[in-house]
Amino acid sequence: MTLPAEVNALAKGMASALGELATSDATHLKMEKTGGWIFGADEIDIDPNTTWVVHPGSLRRGFICWIDSQIAGEEMALLSAVPIMLSDLPETGHKWDTQIGFDVRCMSDHDGIALAYSASSKGAQRAFKTLVAAILGRINAKEEAYWPIVTLESESYKHKTYGKIYNPKFVIDEWVTEAELSELDTEPEEEEKEVAPEPEPVKAEPVKRRRRRQA
């Protein structure tokens, strides 16, 4: 999947409001087999009501190779860059699977954490294709608001052999511009109220006693 030349130019000129995340160092987002979402080594649960902004410039596609549940190779490229060709990948003796990915940042919880998502399942690829098509639709329509704010959801179907299977679903709640995103990121500072100095306690004047005259 490649982007039109005009979209490539937009992607390259996109400011890094969220920053590019290196997939090897980033905290990872993933969906559990039960359809819930977690992140990090401690597998922290994500509230389904939280919202996340997807960085359009981080959309990427490539390949991953697994050997005995371990990653034997991973090659990813941004959609705005030259795509990786399967024929150029090294021989591992095992199959290379198509993998998609992108970066998100939480807009409503988790201290605004930024996460990297990647997956190779057919369901993840379909969800990715839907997300990319929506973003492309906004860009091709010359809309400035093409940064999607999404909720992380899942949908399921019943497999004859494996039972209930969950697939990721990225539900777009709204679109924002890069400028609007920057405004959302900036929390207004609380105005410092001028505190009036406390008045100094008034010292009571000593009572002067009148001396009685002697008769």
C-alpha positions, 0 to 999 in steps of 0.5 A: 500500500503506497500513498499518492505523491501529494500525500507523501509531500504532506506526510514529509512536511508534517510537524512532529507534534507527537514525535516519531517513536522508534518501535524498538524502544517505544512502549507497546500497545496491544490487544488481548485475546479477550478483546481488551487493550493493554500496554507496557511490560506490566500489561496495564489495562486501558479504560475503554473510554479513553481517547487516543490520537493517531499520528498520521505521519507514523503509519507504517507497513512492513514484515515480521518473521517469528521463530519459536515465538521469538522475533527473528526479523522485523522490517518496517517503513513509513507509508510516506517512504519507499515500501519494503519489498518481500523479495529484498528480505533476508532468508530465515527459513521461515515465513515473513508475515505482513505487519502494520503499525502506527503511533498513538498518544492518550488524550484523556488518561495515563499521563498522555503516554505515547505508545507504538502499535504493531500487529500482523493478524488479518483483522489488524490489517483490515482495521489498519486499511480502514483507518488509512482510507479514512485519513486519506479521504480527509487529506484528498478532500483538502481537509486540514483536520486529518488527525483522528482521535479514536477509541480502542475497541474490538469486534469478534466472530466465532471461528469453527476451530478456535472459538471466539476471535477478537479483532481490533477496531479503531473508532474515530470519534473526531478529527482535529488539525495539528494546531488544534492538537497543540492547543489540546496538549497545552493545559492553561496555567492557573492564574496566580491570585494576588494575596493581600498582605495580612494587616499588622496587629494594632498595638493597644496604647497603654492606659495612663492612670491619673495620679490622685492629688493629696489633700 
